Amino acid sequence: MTTRLVRRDLLDLEQRLRDSLYRVLPFEAHAVYFPRQTRSSEPEWLPDEGKLLLPLVRQGELLGVFMARVPDAERVAALLPSLPGIVGLCLDNLELYKAGRLDPRSGLATREVLLERLASETEGIQAAFARDFGQEGGDASTRSGTLGIVVIRFDGVRELAKTISYGFADRLVEKLVDAFSGELPEQALGARIADRAFAALLPEATRPQCESLAAAILRAMEQVRLPDPLTGRQLGVQPHAGYALYPQDMDGTRQRGSDEQGRILLHKAELAAEVARTRGPGGLQTGRVMGYGRLLLEGGHIRQVMPLSRVLTSLGRSVGAREGQHFSVWSVNYAVKGDESEALQPLYKGEIVLLEVRESESVAEILHLGDPAWPLEPDDALTLLQDEQRLSVTAAPEGQDDGVFHRPDPLTGLLRHGDFLAHLARACSECERFSLALLHVDLTRGEGDAAMQPMTQPEHIMARVAELCRSACDKKVLGGRFGLNSLIFFHPDLEAEPLRKLYETLSADIASRLDVRTGVGLACWPFLDFRPSDMLECARKALEYALLLPAPRIGAFGSLALNISADKRHCRGDIFGAIEEYKLALLADEDNVLAWNSLGVCLATLGRHAEARRFFEEALQRTPDDPALAYNLGAVCQSLHDNEAAAEHFRNCIRLSPSHLYALIRLGQLNEAEDRLEEARERFEAAAALDTGSPLPYRHLARLALRLGKADKAREHLHQALLRNPRDVAALSLMATLYLDGGEDPELAESLARQSVALRPGHKNGWLALSRALEVQGRLADAREALLKAGEL
């Protein structure tokens, strides 16, 4: 990457150029042209049209032409002789600004620029989520609401610098930069974030896209080799990669500001890259790409073996670990007799359960050893077990004393976690109905924490909580440890309402006596078609729901708890899993409007608009004054080409919420489809006045202007749209088409079209614009391939 200004920089820095010129000569509208040649290198004033053309010439090369509509002809006449110098000064400032944002050794963006861009992107996604209503769907969408950051780290450069020379290491890094930059797509931002680390910001990214990009970069960097000046041996580096997605990987941190969110996301990608290094060819994982979302599933390991059947693991709250999660333990670093040259198969060592989860580590209890001859050791790998994969712990055989399973926890006097599961298996089979209560103690929020005395330290608090629970519960109630700050109780034959009252009283007693807050998740069986063994996970979901409630924070597993769990699945991209849980939520409560609406959103996302319409109608029937439901129903009606019903729902939405931007735009689209162009223009202009930061109205105004044959006006509107969102897919492809129609730079049109199809590969107009740009450049084979992807051949 060069620090010299190029044509593409005029698009990227257009707002800065516009502001610089506006301070000297105010104008009403502007646009940037990229002609292959111009009539003159001097400014040109066209008084009949009110246009001022300013050629942007740098070191004898015409970069573009800045067109401004200036109402003050006298001011233009006075400044005309000075404008070449003013334009030159503005371009000098742009070049200095660009140079200051690039790493001088690599030409990539600096870490500070990356963080600034991350903050901007996360703020835009947060703003979209914070709106009263969702983003536009289909071709009208400007954001997918996702963002990916890929971190590439490489080792060995420092050792090469010491053993060979620093010049050799610098040349190797230069080639690594070229390999890294050569794999970046048009829309990505590459940055150097450390001496031995690069990062790529990928807007609108998905997990497969991040995986694919990271793998491509690693392949390219692995091929970089330089010969040793003395021996001639080819030397290189071993890179590894990690990535993180926003907002999917941001559980528990979304309430923070956009600046902090960007830093957290980068830290998570760096953490994933570090795990990829440690879990590379020598570990269970064969690749060197690790996603942050997979750290909990397969990125953990044992750090230390502790007394009393405990181990310290590398998994903490930072990767989503929770108390009660089960992991299998594996190793490939074990001693064997005979030939050790063959790769060792993973050795199963046992199973552990997390008891205390800290920020970056956790304490776990050993539930089972696969073979006592192979004890757990540091660096053994962990794999998260799903419910159906966990070790089946059963009670003792009939006639055998089950006291062998009763090993009281020394702190609370309750059963240990594994022993509780063993007793639970027998107790569930002996009663027709039962309930589980999962009680979580918040040891960090008591008002008296600052003055906490020695007898009220966390372990003593848990002992007191267990004592209060035993006093409040019946003797038949089975109790056990679920974690170091969580207890679980089995209540046979107890109805839901008496159970709730019991724990309301107990929570109030704990708060008054110990000055700590609690949360309780209740799960009662039978419930729908859940099995008794499912109730443990149901209690956990109920607790997650309870922790969102005000005091006394008691949540019962039911329709709302299922809804919250489904929302989390939907956020992670598991749409089909979310649909199943939303349906269960409706089975539990058919008046759950949130579930009706969410089901409609999921089905619309899958393109099943007729089914989605039915769910939205059910939701609107129950809540007729909700403008969001009216809008959603109108959107699916429009997708089904029922324009009359769609217009009625959009008008109802605007009646309920006059400032609804998207309903105005949708009505404008319907007016445009019916050739009522003046009404459509009024709708779009009203939408632009409602939200001056949204690119949507300007893009639709540009399309309308093109339909009326006003290309210059369309260009101005598209510039406004791209200033507000440089990755507006439709605006990028439309701008590329305008450049081609005007006979301007086809290479820049190709760049815009490629960025459009990279952001959304299914965008047909982007492929058509790309095909035209390639054809103008004489690259007929590439143009034909683009047409094939557009479905035109």
C-alpha positions in Angstrom: 0.0 0.0 0.0 1.4 3.4 -1.0 1.1 6.7 0.9 0.6 8.5 -2.4 -2.9 9.5 -3.2 -4.7 7.3 -5.8 -8.1 7.5 -7.3 -9.7 5.1 -4.8 -8.6 7.4 -1.9 -10.9 10.1 -3.3 -13.8 7.8 -2.6 -12.6 6.7 0.8 -11.7 10.3 1.9 -14.4 12.1 0.0 -16.1 13.5 3.2 -12.8 15.0 4.3 -12.2 16.5 0.9 -15.7 17.8 0.8 -15.4 19.5 4.3 -12.0 21.1 3.3 -13.4 22.7 0.2 -16.7 23.7 1.8 -14.9 25.8 4.4 -13.6 28.0 1.5 -16.5 27.8 -0.9 -19.9 26.7 0.4 -22.0 24.6 -2.0 -25.3 22.9 -2.0 -24.4 19.5 -3.5 -21.4 17.8 -4.9 -20.2 14.7 -6.7 -16.8 13.2 -7.7 -16.2 12.1 -11.3 -13.4 9.9 -12.6 -13.1 10.7 -16.3 -10.2 9.1 -18.2 -9.3 12.6 -19.4 -10.6 16.2 -19.0 -10.7 19.2 -21.2 -8.5 21.3 -18.9 -6.5 21.0 -15.7 -7.8 24.4 -14.5 -11.1 24.9 -12.6 -14.1 25.5 -14.9 -17.2 27.5 -14.0 -20.5 26.7 -15.8 -22.8 29.6 -14.8 -25.8 28.3 -16.7 -25.9 25.1 -14.7 -24.5 26.5 -11.5 -21.7 23.9 -11.6 -18.0 24.3 -10.6 -15.7 21.7 -11.9 -12.4 21.3 -10.0 -9.8 18.9 -11.5 -8.0 17.0 -8.8 -4.5 16.8 -10.2 -1.6 15.3 -8.2 2.0 15.2 -9.5 0.7 15.7 -13.0 -1.8 12.9 -12.8 -5.6 13.6 -13.0 -7.2 11.7 -10.1 -10.7 12.9 -10.6 -13.0 15.9 -10.9 -14.9 17.4 -8.0 -18.2 18.9 -9.1 -19.9 21.4 -6.8 -23.3 23.2 -7.2 -22.5 26.7 -6.0 -25.3 29.3 -5.7 -23.0 32.3 -5.2 -21.6 33.1 -8.7 -19.8 36.3 -7.4 -17.8 34.3 -4.8 -16.8 31.8 -7.5 -15.6 34.5 -9.7 -13.5 36.0 -6.9 -12.0 32.7 -5.9 -11.5 31.2 -9.4 -7.8 32.3 -9.8 -6.9 30.9 -6.3 -8.8 27.6 -6.6 -5.9 25.6 -8.1 -3.7 26.4 -5.1 -6.6 25.7 -2.7 -7.3 22.3 -4.3 -3.6 21.5 -4.2 -3.4 22.3 -0.5 -6.5 20.2 0.2 -4.9 17.2 -1.7 -1.6 17.8 0.3 -3.6 17.5 3.5 -5.4 14.4 2.3 -2.0 12.7 1.5 -0.6 13.6 4.9 -3.8 12.3 6.6 -3.5 9.0 4.7 0.2 8.7 5.5 -0.5 9.2 9.2 -3.0 6.4 9.2 -0.6 3.8 7.7 2.1 1.8 9.4 5.4 3.1 7.8 7.0 -0.3 7.7 4.2 -2.3 6.1 1.9 0.2 4.5 -1.0 -1.4 6.4 -3.4 0.5 8.6 -2.2 1.1 12.2 -3.7 -0.6 15.3 -5.3 2.8 16.2 -7.0 3.1 12.8 -8.3 -0.5 13.1 -9.7 0.3 16.5 -11.3 3.5 15.2 -12.9 1.5 12.3 -14.1 -1.2 14.7 -15.7 1.4 16.9 -17.4 2.9 13.9 -18.7 -0.5 12.7 -19.9 -1.7 16.1 -21.6 1.7 16.6 -23.4 1.3 13.3 -24.6 -2.2 14.2 -25.7 -1.1 17.7 -27.6 1.8 16.1 -29.4 -0.6 13.8 -30.3 -2.9 16.7 -31.3 0.1 18.9 -34.0 1.2 16.4 -37.5 0.5 17.3 -37.8 -1.8 14.3 -35.5 -4.2 12.4 -33.5 -3.5 9.3 -34.9 -3.8 5.8 -34.8 -7.2 4.4 -33.9 -8.5 1.0 -32.3 -6.2 -1.6 -33.1 -3.1 0.5 -30.8 -4.0 3.3 -27.7 -1.9 3.9 -26.2 -4.0 6.7 -26.3 -7.6 7.7 -25.6 -6.6 11.3 -22.4 -8.6 11.5 -18.7 -7.9 11.6 -15.6 -10.2 11.6 -12.0 -9.6 12.8 -9.3 -12.1 11.8 -5.9 -12.0 13.6 -2.9 -13.6 12.0 0.2 -14.2 14.2 3.5 -15.6 13.1 6.5 -16.8 15.1 10.2 -17.1 14.2 11.0 -13.7 12.8 12.7 -12.5 16.0 14.9 -15.6 16.0 15.8 -15.1 12.3 16.8 -11.5 13.0 19.1 -12.7 15.8 20.7 -15.6 14.0 20.9 -14.1 10.5 20.3 -10.4 10.3 17.6 -7.8 11.0 17.6 -6.8 7.3 16.8 -10.4 6.4 13.9 -10.4 8.9 12.6 -7.1 7.5 12.6 -8.4 3.9 10.8 -11.6 5.1 8.1 -9.4 6.8 7.7 -7.3 3.6 6.9 -10.5 1.7 4.6 -11.6 4.4 2.8 -8.3 4.2 2.4 -8.7 0.4 1.0 -12.3 0.9 -1.4 -11.1 3.5 -2.6 -8.1 1.5 -3.0 -10.1 -1.7 -5.7 -12.3 0.0 -7.8 -9.5 1.4 -11.1 -8.9 -0.4 -12.1 -5.4 -1.6 -14.2 -4.6 1.5 -11.6 -5.7 4.1 -9.3 -3.5 6.0 -5.8 -4.8 6.7 -3.8 -3.6 9.7 -0.6 -4.3 11.5 -1.4 -4.6 15.2 2.0 -5.8 16.5 5.5 -6.7 15.2 4.4 -10.2 14.5 0.6 -9.9 14.0 -1.7 -8.6 11.3 -5.5 -8.2 11.5 -8.2 -8.1 8.8 -11.5 -6.4 9.5 -14.3 -8.0 7.4 -17.6 -6.2 7.3 -20.8 -8.3 6.9 -18.8 -11.4 7.7 -20.0 -14.9 8.7 -18.1 -17.7 10.4 -17.5 -19.6 7.1 -16.2 -16.4 5.5 -13.8 -15.8 8.4 -12.6 -19.4 8.3 -12.1 -19.2 4.5 -10.2 -15.9 4.6 -8.0 -17.0 7.5 -7.1 -20.3 5.8 -6.3 -18.5 2.5 -4.0 -16.0 4.3 -2.2 -18.8 6.1 -1.6 -20.8 2.9 -0.2 -17.7 1.2 2.0 -16.8 4.1 3.3 -20.3 4.4 4.6 -20.2 0.9 6.7 -17.1 1.6 10.4 -18.3 1.8 13.7 -16.5 1.6 17.1 -18.3 1.2 19.6 -18.3 4.0 22.5 -16.1 2.8 25.0 -18.7 4.0 23.4 -22.1 3.5 20.8 -21.4 0.9 18.2 -23.2 3.0 14.7 -21.7 2.5 13.4 -20.1 5.6 9.9 -18.9 6.5 7.4 -18.7 9.4 4.6 -20.8 10.8 1.5 -18.5 11.0 -1.7 -19.2 12.9 -5.0 -17.4 13.0 -7.9 -16.6 15.2 -11.1 -14.8 14.5 -14.1 -13.3 16.4 -17.6 -12.1 15.2 -19.7 -9.2 16.3 -22.2 -9.4 17.9 -22.3 -13.3 18.1 -19.2 -13.5 20.3 -20.1 -10.6 22.5 -22.3 -12.2 25.2 -22.3 -10.2 28.4 -20.5 -7.2 27.0 -23.0 -5.5 24.7 -23.9 -2.9 27.3 -20.4 -1.3 26.9 -19.6 1.6 24.6 -18.6 1.1 21.0 -14.9 2.0 21.6 -14.7 -0.7 24.3 -16.7 -3.2 22.2 -14.1 -2.9 19.4 -11.2 -3.5 21.8 -13.0 -6.5 23.3 -13.6 -8.0 19.9 -10.0 -7.6 18.9 -8.9 -9.1 22.2 -11.1 -12.1 21.6 -9.7 -12.6 18.1 -6.1 -12.4 19.6 -7.1 -14.9 22.3 -8.4 -17.3 19.6 -5.1 -16.9 17.6 -3.1 -17.7 20.7 -5.1 -20.8 21.4 -4.6 -21.8 17.7 -0.9 -21.6 18.3 -0.9 -23.8 21.4 -3.4 -26.2 19.9 -1.7 -26.5 16.5 -0.1 -29.6 14.9 0.9 -31.0 18.3 -2.6 -30.9 19.8 -5.9 -32.5 19.0 -6.7 -29.9 16.5 -5.1 -30.4 13.1 -5.6 -26.9 11.7 -4.2 -23.5 12.8 -7.4 -21.5 12.6 -9.5 -21.1 15.7 -12.7 -19.1 16.1 -13.5 -17.5 19.4 -16.9 -19.2 19.3 -15.1 -22.6 19.3 -12.8 -21.9 22.3 -15.3 -23.2 24.8 -16.1 -26.3 22.6 -12.6 -27.4 21.9 -10.1 -24.8 22.9 -9.6 -25.5 26.6 -6.9 -27.4 28.5 -5.9 -28.4 32.0 -3.5 -26.0 33.6 -2.9 -27.6 37.0 -4.0 -30.8 38.8 -5.1 -29.9 42.4 -5.8 -31.9 45.5 -9.3 -33.4 46.4 -10.0 -34.4 42.8 -9.9 -30.9 41.4 -8.2 -29.4 38.4 -7.6 -25.9 37.1 -8.6 -25.3 33.5 -7.9 -22.5 31.0 -11.6 -21.8 30.4 -13.3 -18.8 32.1 -16.1 -16.4 31.8 -14.3 -14.6 28.9 -15.0 -17.6 26.6 -18.5 -18.3 27.9 -17.8 -21.0 30.5 -20.5 -21.6 33.1 -20.8 -23.6 36.2 -22.1 -27.2 35.7 -20.7 -27.6 32.2 -19.2 -31.0 31.5 -16.0 -31.7 29.5 -14.3 -34.8 28.3 -10.5 -34.9 28.8 -8.1 -36.1 26.0 -4.4 -36.3 25.4 -2.0 -37.1 22.6 1.1 -36.5 24.7 1.5 -39.8 26.5 4.3 -42.3 26.8 4.1 -45.4 24.7 6.5 -48.3 24.0 8.0 -49.1 20.7 8.1 -46.8 17.6 7.1 -43.3 18.6 7.3 -41.8 15.1 3.7 -42.5 14.3 1.1 -39.9 15.3 -0.6 -40.8 18.5 -4.4 -41.3 18.6 -6.2 -39.1 21.1 -6.5 -40.9 24.5 -9.7 -40.5 26.4 -8.9 -39.8 30.1 -12.2 -39.0 31.7 -14.8 -36.3 32.4 -14.8 -33.1 34.6 -17.5 -30.6 35.6 -16.9 -26.9 36.2 -17.5 -25.8 39.8 -16.1 -22.2 40.0 -15.8 -20.1 36.9 -13.4 -17.1 37.0 -12.6 -14.5 34.3 -9.9 -16.5 32.6 -9.8 -19.9 34.4 -12.1 -22.2 36.3 -11.9 -24.9 38.9 -13.4 -28.3 38.0 -14.2 -31.5 39.8 -13.1 -34.9 38.3 -16.3 -36.9 37.8 -14.8 -40.0 36.1 -11.4 -41.4 35.1 -11.4 -43.5 31.9 -8.4 -45.5 33.2 -6.8 -45.0 36.6 -3.5 -45.8 35.0 -3.8 -42.6 33.0 -4.3 -39.7 35.4 -5.3 -36.2 34.3 -2.2 -34.0 33.6 -1.5 -30.4 32.7 -2.0 -29.6 29.0 -4.6 -32.3 28.5 -7.3 -31.0 26.1 -10.9 -30.4 26.9 -14.0 -30.9 24.7 -17.4 -29.6 25.8 -20.0 -32.4 26.2 -23.7 -31.9 25.2 -26.3 -33.3 27.5 -26.7 -36.5 25.5 -23.0 -37.1 25.4 -22.4 -36.8 29.2 -21.4 -39.8 31.2 -24.5 -41.6 32.4 -24.3 -41.7 36.2 -26.7 -44.1 37.8 -27.5 -45.1 41.3 -26.1 -48.1 43.0 -27.6 -51.5 42.1 -30.6 -52.6 44.1 -29.7 -54.1 47.4 -26.4 -52.3 47.5 -25.8 -49.6 50.1 -26.0 -46.4 48.2 -24.0 -44.7 51.0 -20.9 -45.1 48.8 -22.4 -42.4 46.7 -23.0 -40.1 49.6 -19.8 -38.0 50.1 -20.9 -34.7 51.6 -19.3 -31.6 50.4 -17.1 -30.4 53.4 -18.1 -26.8 53.0 -21.9 -27.0 52.7 -22.8 -30.5 53.9 -24.7 -31.1 50.7 -23.9 -33.7 48.1 -21.0 -33.2 45.7 -22.0 -32.5 42.1 -21.4 -36.0 40.8 -23.0 -37.7 43.8 -26.1 -35.5 43.4 -26.4 -36.6 39.8 -26.2 -40.2 40.9 -29.0 -39.7 43.5 -31.0 -37.7 41.1 -31.1 -40.5 38.5 -32.8 -42.8 41.1 -35.0 -40.2 42.7 -36.5 -39.2 39.3 -37.6 -42.7 38.6 -39.4 -43.0 41.9 -41.8 -40.1 41.6 -44.5 -39.0 39.2 -43.7 -35.3 39.4 -40.8 -33.3 40.8 -39.1 -29.9 40.6 -35.5 -28.8 40.4 -34.4 -25.5 42.0 -31.1 -24.0 40.9 -30.0 -21.3 43.3 -27.2 -18.9 42.3 -25.5 -16.6 44.9 -24.1 -13.3 43.6 -21.0 -12.8 45.8 -20.0 -9.6 44.1 -22.9 -7.2 44.6 -23.7 -7.1 48.3 -23.9 -3.6 49.6 -21.7 -4.5 52.6 -18.8 -5.9 50.5 -16.4 -3.1 51.4 -16.8 -3.8 55.1 -16.9 -7.6 54.7 -15.5 -9.3 57.8 -13.5 -12.6 57.9 -16.5 -14.7 58.8 -18.4 -13.4 55.7 -15.9 -14.4 53.0 -17.4 -16.3 50.0 -16.9 -19.8 51.3 -18.5 -18.9 54.7 -21.4 -17.2 52.8 -22.0 -20.4 50.8 -22.0 -22.5 54.1 -24.5 -20.1 55.6 -26.7 -20.2 52.5 -26.7 -24.0 52.5 -27.7 -23.9 56.2 -30.6 -21.6 55.5 -31.7 -23.8 52.6 -31.7 -26.9 54.7 -33.7 -25.1 57.4 -36.3 -23.9 54.8 -36.7 -27.2 52.9 -38.3 -30.4 53.9 -36.0 -33.3 55.0 -37.0 -35.2 51.8 -35.4 -32.6 49.7 -32.2 -33.7 48.0 -29.5 -31.0 47.8 -26.1 -30.7 46.1 -23.4 -28.4 44.9 -23.9 -27.2 41.3 -20.9 -24.9 41.5 -18.8 -23.0 44.1 -21.5 -20.3 44.2 -24.5 -22.4 43.1 -26.7 -25.0 44.8 -29.3 -27.3 43.4 -32.3 -29.0 45.1 -34.6 -31.8 44.1 -38.2 -31.4 45.4 -40.5 -34.4 44.9 -44.2 -33.9 44.5 -44.2 -30.2 45.0 -46.4 -27.9 42.9 -45.0 -24.8 41.1 -46.8 -22.1 43.1 -45.8 -23.4 46.6 -42.2 -23.9 45.3 -42.1 -20.2 44.1 -43.4 -19.0 47.5 -40.8 -21.1 49.3 -37.9 -19.6 47.4 -39.3 -16.1 47.5 -39.2 -16.4 51.3 -35.8 -18.1 51.2 -34.3 -15.4 48.9 -35.6 -12.6 51.2 -34.1 -14.4 54.2 -30.7 -14.8 52.6 -30.7 -11.1 51.5 -31.5 -9.8 54.9 -29.2 -12.1 56.9 -26.1 -12.2 54.6 -26.5 -9.1 52.4 -26.1 -11.0 49.1 -28.4 -11.3 46.1 -29.6 -14.6 44.8 -31.3 -15.9 41.6 -33.4 -19.0 41.5 -34.3 -21.1 38.4 -37.2 -23.5 38.8 -38.0 -26.4 36.5 -41.0 -28.6 37.1 -41.6 -32.0 35.5 -43.7 -33.1 33.7 -43.5 -30.2 31.2 -44.6 -30.7 27.6 -42.6 -33.7 26.2 -39.4 -33.0 28.1 -37.7 -36.0 29.7 -36.7 -36.1 33.4 -33.1 -36.0 32.4 -33.8 -32.7 30.5 -34.8 -30.9 33.7 -31.2 -30.0 34.7 -30.7 -28.0 31.5 -34.2 -26.5 31.9 -33.3 -25.3 35.4 -30.2 -23.6 34.0 -32.3 -21.8 31.3 -34.8 -20.8 34.0 -31.9 -19.3 36.0 -30.7 -17.3 33.0 -34.2 -15.9 32.8 -34.3 -15.3 36.6 -31.1 -13.2 36.5 -32.8 -10.8 34.1 -35.7 -10.2 36.5 -35.9 -7.7 39.4 -35.7 -9.0 43.0 -36.4 -11.6 44.2 -35.2 -12.9 40.8 -37.1 -16.1 40.6 -37.8 -17.5 37.2 -39.8 -20.6 36.3 -39.0 -22.6 33.2 -41.8 -21.9 30.8 -42.7 -19.9 27.7 -40.6 -16.8 28.5 -37.5 -18.8 29.5 -37.8 -20.8 26.2 -38.2 -17.5 24.3 -34.9 -16.1 25.8 -33.1 -19.3 25.1 -34.4 -19.2 21.5 -33.3 -15.6 21.1 -29.7 -16.6 22.1 -29.8 -19.4 19.5 -31.0 -16.9 16.8 -28.3 -14.5 17.7 -25.7 -17.2 17.2 -27.1 -18.0 13.8 -28.8 -21.3 14.8 -32.1 -20.4 13.1 -33.6 -23.9 13.0 -32.8 -24.5 16.6 -34.4 -21.2 17.5 -37.5 -22.1 15.5 -37.9 -25.3 17.5 -37.6 -23.5 20.9 -40.0 -20.7 19.7 -42.6 -23.4 18.9 -42.1 -25.0 22.3 -42.6 -21.5 23.8 -46.0 -21.3 22.0 -47.0 -24.7 23.1 -46.4 -23.6 26.7 -48.3 -20.3 26.1 -50.1 -19.6 22.9 -50.5 -15.9 23.9 -46.7 -15.3 23.8 -46.6 -12.5 21.3 -42.8 -12.3 21.3 -42.7 -16.0 20.2 -45.2 -15.4 17.4 -43.3 -12.5 16.1 -39.9 -14.1 16.4 -41.1 -17.2 14.6 -42.3 -15.0 11.8 -38.9 -13.3 11.6 -37.1 -16.6 11.4 -39.4 -18.0 8.7 -39.1 -14.8 6.7 -35.3 -15.1 7.0 -35.6 -18.5 5.4 -37.8 -17.2 2.6 -41.0 -18.9 3.8 -43.0 -15.7 3.6 -46.5 -17.3 3.5 -45.9 -19.1 6.8 -44.3 -16.0 8.3 -47.4 -14.0 7.4 -49.6 -16.3 9.4 -47.4 -15.9 12.5 -47.3 -12.1 12.2 -51.1 -12.1 11.8 -51.4 -14.2 15.0 -49.1 -11.7 16.9 -50.9 -8.6 15.5 -54.3 -10.1 16.5 -53.1 -10.3 20.1 -51.3 -6.9 20.1 -53.0 -4.7 17.5 -51.3 -1.5 18.5 -47.7 -2.6 18.0 -46.2 -0.8 15.0 -43.4 -3.3 14.7 -45.8 -6.1 14.0 -47.7 -4.0 11.5 -44.5 -3.3 9.7 -43.4 -6.9 9.7 -46.7 -8.0 8.4 -46.6 -5.4 5.6 -43.1 -6.5 4.6 -44.0 -10.1 4.1 -47.2 -9.1 2.2 -45.0 -7.0 -0.1 -42.7 -10.1 -0.6 -45.8 -12.1 -1.5 -46.8 -9.3 -4.0 -50.0 -8.5 -2.1 -49.3 -4.8 -2.5 -52.7 -3.6 -1.4 -52.5 -5.4 2.0 -48.9 -4.3 2.4 -49.8 -0.6 1.9 -52.6 -0.9 4.4 -50.2 -2.4 7.0 -47.5 0.2 6.3 -50.0 3.1 6.7 -51.2 1.5 10.0 -47.6 1.4 11.1 -47.1 5.1 10.3 -50.3 5.9 12.1 -49.0 4.1 15.2 -45.5 5.5 14.8 -45.2 8.6 12.5 -41.4 8.5 12.6 -41.1 5.0 11.2 -38.4 5.3 8.5 -38.7 2.0 6.9 -42.5 2.1 6.5 -42.1 5.4 4.6 -39.6 3.8 2.3 -41.7 0.8 1.7 -44.7 2.9 0.9 -42.4 4.9 -1.5 -41.4 1.6 -3.2 -45.1 0.7 -3.6 -45.9 4.1 -5.1 -42.9 3.8 -7.5 -44.1 0.3 -8.6 -47.5 1.9 -9.5 -45.7 4.7 -11.4 -46.8 7.4 -8.9 -43.3 8.8 -9.0 -44.1 12.2 -7.4 -45.7 10.5 -4.4 -42.7 8.1 -4.2 -40.3 11.1 -4.2 -42.2 12.8 -1.4 -42.1 9.5 0.7 -38.3 9.2 0.2 -37.6 12.8 1.0 -39.8 12.5 4.1 -37.7 9.5 5.2 -34.5 11.4 4.5 -35.7 14.2 6.7 -36.6 11.8 9.5 -33.1 10.2 9.7 -30.3 12.2 8.2 -27.8 9.5 8.9 -29.5 6.7 6.9 -28.3 5.9 3.4 -31.6 4.2 2.4 -33.7 7.3 1.3 -30.8 8.6 -0.8 -30.3 5.3 -2.6 -34.0 5.2 -3.5 -34.0 8.8 -4.5 -31.0 8.0 -6.8 -33.0 5.2 -8.4 -35.9 7.5 -8.9 -33.7 10.1 -10.5 -32.3 7.6 -12.9 -35.8 6.5 -13.9 -36.5 10.2 -14.7 -33.3 10.5 -16.7 -31.5 12.8 -14.2 -28.1 11.1 -14.1 -26.3 14.0 -12.3 -29.0 14.1 -9.6 -28.7 10.4 -9.2 -25.0 10.6 -8.8 -25.4 13.3 -6.0 -27.9 11.1 -4.1 -25.6 8.0 -4.4 -22.7 10.0 -3.1 -24.8 11.0 -0.1 -25.8 7.3 0.4 -22.2 6.1 0.3 -21.0 8.8 2.6 -23.4 7.5 5.2 -22.6 3.8 4.5 -19.6 3.0 2.3 -20.8 -0.6 2.1 -24.3 -0.1 0.8 -24.4 -3.0 -1.6 -27.0 -1.6 -4.0 -25.5 1.9 -4.0 -22.0 0.5 -4.8 -23.3 -1.4 -7.9 -25.5 1.5 -9.0 -22.5 3.9 -8.7 -20.4 1.5 -10.8 -23.1 1.4 -13.4 -23.2 5.3 -13.5 -19.4 5.4 -13.9 -19.6 3.0 -16.9 -22.6 4.9 -18.4 -20.6 8.2 -18.2 -17.5 6.7 -19.8 -15.4 7.1 -16.6 -12.6 5.0 -15.2 -13.7 1.4 -15.7 -11.1 0.2 -13.1 -12.8 2.2 -10.4 -16.1 0.9 -11.5 -14.7 -2.7 -11.3 -13.5 -2.0 -7.8 -16.9 -0.8 -6.7 -18.7 -3.7 -8.3 -16.3 -6.2 -6.8 -16.9 -4.7 -3.3 -20.6 -5.0 -3.9 -20.5 -8.7 -4.8 -18.0 -9.4 -2.0 -20.4 -8.0 0.5 -23.3 -9.9 -1.0 -22.4 -12.6 -3.5 -26.0 -13.1 -4.4 -26.5 -9.5 -5.6 -27.2 -9.9 -9.3 -26.8 -6.2 -10.2 -23.4 -6.2 -8.8 -22.3 -9.1 -11.0 -23.8 -7.4 -14.1 -21.9 -4.1 -13.3 -18.7 -6.1 -12.8 -19.2 -7.9 -16.1 -19.6 -4.5 -17.9 -16.5 -3.1 -16.3 -14.4 -6.1 -17.3 -15.8 -6.0 -20.8 -14.8 -2.3 -21.2 -11.3 -3.3 -20.2 -11.1 -6.0 -22.8 -11.1 -8.9 -20.2 -13.8 -10.9 -22.0 -13.3 -14.2 -20.3 -13.6 -12.6 -16.8 -16.7 -10.7 -18.0 -18.3 -13.9 -19.2 -17.6 -15.6 -15.8 -19.3 -12.6 -14.0 -22.3 -13.0 -16.3 -22.5 -16.7 -15.4 -22.5 -15.8 -11.7 -25.3 -13.3 -12.4 -27.3 -16.1 -14.0 -27.4 -14.4 -17.4 -25.8 -17.2 -19.4 
